[in-house]
Amino acid sequence: MTTMTKLLGAATALALSAGTAAADPALIFDLGGKFDKSFNEAAYNGAQRWVGETGGAYREIEMQSEAQREQALRRLAESGSNPVVMTGFAFGNVLNEVAPDYPDTSFVIIDMVVDQPNVRSVVFNEHEGSYLVGMMAAMASDSDTVGFIGGMDIPLIRKFACGYAQGVMAVNGDATVIANMTGTTPAAWNDPVKGAELTQAQISQGADVVYAAAGGTGVGVLQAAADANILSIGVDSNQNYLHSGQVLTSMMKRVDNAVYNAFTDGPGLETGFRVMGLANGGVGYALDEHNAELVSDEMKAAVDAAAASIASGELMVHDYMSDESCPAISF
């Protein structure tokens, strides 16, 4: 059973519930909430899978503000939680300062690289999975115009967008890809109203498939697309069920596996840099009963062939993080 960590008071004191062993793992969710149906929820699902298989317990904290990051890390480390897993690039600077103070605690950060001896850094080849769903968008589009809506405008989200645009263009070189970001602050991860407004604007420009890489904001994107009877593409978790028959697919980013592996490895886990991509099951696309009728045999065959080529290294997808250019799309 999970031991819930509560955030208390104006001073944001973090109170850790009693009842777990000293070496229980811990998970800190980024802003946007544990049940954002996307990135954070994928992390939660990985932790719950570990609980279901082992009967173990873990501590968790849901971030409420940027100011709580350092306090959360220190309180968990001092309470004996090990390993301490956190979701989101925004923990990077704080973890770099905190980790040396707790050399016997293993930390795992998802979506950022922190070069400390007791830190495992897990990053994903989001551009590879985004390429696949871009192909699917182009094949499903009748208007030859598709959209992308990102959350916070950071290089990581542009990495999603550029891979997506490259996949679209691989299928239809004459297609148009419209891209918008929700904002420039962490609030952009949890603004479904703004996500819906951006979707409606893209629809007015002719988009008939829209890909959301925006955390909780994406819920508004998928809703607006369903209301307008166009297709959407989910992200991180499998979001096909949210609007069955209206979500073309979801780009699966296996944050759940990263958390599950960290909890399973436990204290003293192997640290260093890990990349999760198509070659090792880190990203992919979702196919289930909710979108089976939308994905033709031709579409599946083309995407699966591309996935195999990417996994083998035969096909290279542009990585915005290593080269900040994206000729197929403008922001």
N, C-alpha and C positions, 0 to 999 in steps of 0.2 A: 504493500500500500504506500502510495506517495506521501511523504511528509511535506506539507505545503509551507513555504516560507512566506510570511506576510510582511508587507511594507507598512510601517506605522508612523503616524505623526507628521507634523509639519517639518520636523528635522530629518525626515525620511530614515529614521532608525530602522535597522533591519533586525527583526526578531526571528531567531531560528527555533523551530519547535523541537521539543525533546522527543526522544523515543527512537532515534536511529543510531546505529553504531558509528564509531568515530571515522571509519574509512568508507562510509557510504558515499557514492558519487553525488554530484550536484549538477544542476542544469540552470543556466540563466537565460531567459528569453529576452530578445531585443524588443525595442519599442514596437507597438502594434498589437501586442497581446498574444497569449498562448494559443488562443483559438482564432487565429487570423485566417484559417482555412488555406494557408499557403506556407511560407517559410518557417515561422515559429511552430506551426502545428505539425509540420513534418518532423521537426526536432522532438516535439512531444511524443509523436507516434513511435519514434525510435526508442525513446526512454520507456514507453509503455510496453513495447515489444520485449525489452530486456526484463521488465518486471514480470511480465506474463511467463517468460521462459525460466526465470531464476527464482521468482518469489522475493527478490530483493526490494530494497527501498531506496529512494533518493530524495534529496532536497531540491526545491526549485524556487526561483525568484522570477517574478514578472516585473520588468523594468517599467517605471512610471516617469522617469526623467533622466536626462543625461547625467545629472549630478550624482546619481546613485551607483554609477558603474564601479568606481574604485571601492566604495564602501561595501558593495555586494561581494566583490572579489575577496577583500580582506576578511570580512566576517565569515565567509564560507571556508577560506583557508584556515583561519584561526579556530574554527569549530571542528576541524579535522576532516572535512569533506575531501575526498580524493578518489578519482580525478574531479576537477571542476571544469565543466564544459560550458562554453558560451557561444551564442549565435550572433553573428554580425560583425562586419568590418569595424564598426565604431568602437569596439573594445580594444583595438590594436594598441594605441598609445598607452592606455591605462595598464593593460596587461604587461607591456614592456617594462613599465615601472614597478609593478607589483610582483611579478614572477620571481625576480631575484631575492625578494624578502622571504620567500617561502620555498627554499630549494628542495624540500622533501615532498612538496605537493606537485602533482602533475596537472597541468592545465591543457585544455584543448580549445582552440579558437577556430571557428568556421567562417570562412570567407576573408581571411586576412592572414598574412605571414608575420609572425613574431619570432625573431631569432634569439631564443633563450634556450638553455639546455634542458629545461623542464617543461617545454611547451611543444605540443603537437599542433601544427598548422595545417588545416584542411581546406583546400580550395577546389573549385570545380571548373570543368571545361563547359561552362554554360553556352558558349558560342557553338559548340558541337550539337547539343540538343536543340538549340534555337534554329540552327540550320535545317534540321529535320522538319520542325514544325513550320518553318518558312516555306519549305517545299510543299507541305500539305496545304498551307494557306493559298499558295499560288495555284495549285491544282483544283482547289475548291472554289476559287473566286470566279464569279461571272463578270465582274466589272473591271478586272485587271488592276484593281486598286485595293490594297490591304493596309491595315494600320498597326501601329505599335504604340503602346502606352506604358511608359516606365514610371517608377516611383520617384525616388530622390535622384536628381541628376548627378550621378557619379560615374567614374569610368567602368565600374562593375556592371551597371545597368546598360551603359552604352555597349558593353561587350555582348549582352543579350541581343540588343537591337541590331548590331552589325552582323552577327551570325544569322539572325532571322532574315535580314535583307539579302544576304548572300544566297541563302536557300531559296528565297523567292525568285531572285534573278537567275538562278540555275535552271529553274523551270520555265520562267517567262521573262526574257530580257527586256520586254517592253512594259513590264508592270511598273506601277507606281507604289512606293512605300511611304506612307505618311507617319511621322513620328512625333510624339509629344511626351514631355516629362511632366510629372505632377507638381514638382516643386524642388526647392534647393535645400530644404531642412528635413529633419527626421519626421516631421508631421506628414510628409508626402507618402509615408508608408501606410497611413491609416486615414484616408480621406476618400471614402467611396462616392461621396457626392461629386467631388471634383473628377473622379474617375469616370463617372457617368456623363458629366458635362463634356469631357474631352472625347469620349466615345461618340456622343451625339454630333459633335463638331466634325469628327472624322467621317461619320456616316454621311453628313451633308456634303462632304467632298468626294463621295463615291465609294468609300471603303465598305466592303461587304464581308470582311474577315478582320477581326482585331485581336491582337496578341497582347495580353497584359502581363507585365513583369513589375508588379507594384505592391506586393504584399497585400495587406488588407484593403488597399485602394482597389485592387483588382476585382473585388466582389462587386463594386459598383460598375466596373467595365463589363463584366459578364452579364449583370442584370440589364444594363442599358442595351447591350447587344441582343439579348433575348427579347426584350420589349420591342425592339425594332425588327425582329425576325431576321437578323443576320447571324453569322457564326462568330464565335469567340474562341480563343485559345487560352487555357489556364496555365499556371506555372507552379513550380516547386512541388506541391502536393498534387495528387490526382483530383482535379476539380470538375471532371466530366459530369458528376452526379448533380452539381449545383443547378444545372439547367439541361436536363437530359434531352438529347436530340438537338441541342443548340450549341453545345461546346464541341468543336471539331476534334480537339484533343487537348492534352495538357503536357507541357514540357516538364518532365519529371527530373527534379534535382534531388538526389538521394541524400538529403540532410539526415533523414531517419537512419540511414546506414552509418553515417559518420558518428552520430550519437550512440547508436547501438554498439558499434565497434569499440568506442571509447569506454563505455560502461563495462562491456565484456572484458576488455583488456585490463581494466582496473588500475589501482595504484601501481606506479612504476611502469606504466605503459611506454611503449617505444615512442620517442618524441621525434621531432624533425618535420620535414615538409612532405605532404601527401597531396597528390592530384587525383581527383576522381573524374573520369570522363567516359566516353563511349567504350573504350577498350576494357575498362574494369567495372562496368555497371554503374557508374556514377551519375550518368544522365541518360535520358531516353524520352520516348513519348508513350502516352497512355492509350491503351485500346481496351475497351470493356463493353458491357452491354449498353451503356449510355451513348456511345458514339459509333458502335459497330456499323450502323446503317449509313453513317456519314463518310466512312473510310472505305473507298472502293478497293478491290483487289489490285488494280493498277497502281493506286496511290501507295498501298502498303508495300507492294513489290519494289517500287521506285525508292521509297524511303528506306526500306531495309537494305537495299543494295548500297545506297549512299552511306548508311550507318556502318556497313561492313568495310567500305572503302576508307571511311574516316578512322575507324578503329585500327585498320592495318597500316595507316599512314600514307596510303595512296592518294587520298583526297585531303587537302589541308584547308581548314576553315580559318578565316582571318580572326586573329585575337586582338581586340582593341586594347587590351591591357599591355601588350608588348609593342604595339604600333598604333598610335592614336589617329588613325585615319579610317574613314568609312565611306568609300565613294558611292555606295548604292543608296545612301540615306543622308538626310540633313536634319539637324536638331534645332 
